[in-house]
């Protein structure tokens, strides 16, 4: 992969064959469906996420890019809402 994020941006890769996870938001009583994504690259200012961790995110500004047949999303680290524990 040739994508190198800058600042606190994160590049994540869609996990193929992963089942959707459901998260229920109690304040709004609405159900949102998040997909599990894997961290493929991190910028030099990232403080929370690490390479190869799995995350869920909510980002209105995330940009999708396709490279080498794989789909990636670039988003600010602040838009990551959860990290899967190991």
N, C-alpha and C positions, 0 to 999 in steps of 0.2 A: 504494500500500500504506500502510495506516495503522498498521502495527505498528512501534513504536519500542522496541527492546530496552534494558534498563537494565543497569548495571554492565558485566560482561564477557560478557554474553549475546550470542548471535548468532542471527539469523533467516536460515534458508536455504531456498531454493526447489528443488523437485525439477526436474531437467532432463528435459524431455519427449523421448522418442525416443532416449534415451541407452542404449547397451548396457551390461550389467553388467560391472564390472571384478572380477577375482578376485585375492584376496590370500591367499597361503599363509603361515600362521603356523608357523614352524619349531619353536618350543618345544612347542606342543601337537599338532603334526602334523595340525591340522584346517584345513579350507578354509572361509574366510568370504567371503561375497559382499557387497561394498559397492557402493552406487550413488553416482554423482557428483552432487553438489548444488552449487548456486550461492549464494554469499553475497548475500543481499538487503538486509540491514541489520546494523549492528554497534552494540554499546553503547559508551558513552564511555570505558570502561576496557579495551577490547580492545587487545592489543598485537601480535598475530601476524597475524591475518587482515585483509583489506581487502575493500571492496565489489567485487562482480563476480568474485572469485576462485572457483575450483572446489575443493571439498574432499571428503574422505571422513571419516566420523565413526563413533564407537562410543559410544553414550550410553544408559544404562539410564533416565535421567531426562528424555530429550528429550520434549517435548510437541508434538503435531501439531495444526495449526489450519488451517481452510479459510477463505479470504477471496477474494471476487470470482471464484470458480471455480478458484482456484489453491490448491495445498497447500503449506503451509510447516511447518517444524519449528523450534522454539525450543530452543536448547541452550547450555550453558556453553562458553565458548571452550576450556576445558581438555579437553573431550571430542572435539575435532577431532584426528584422528590423522595426517592428511596434507593438504598443500596442493599442488595441481597447479602445476608450474612453467610459466612463461609462454613 
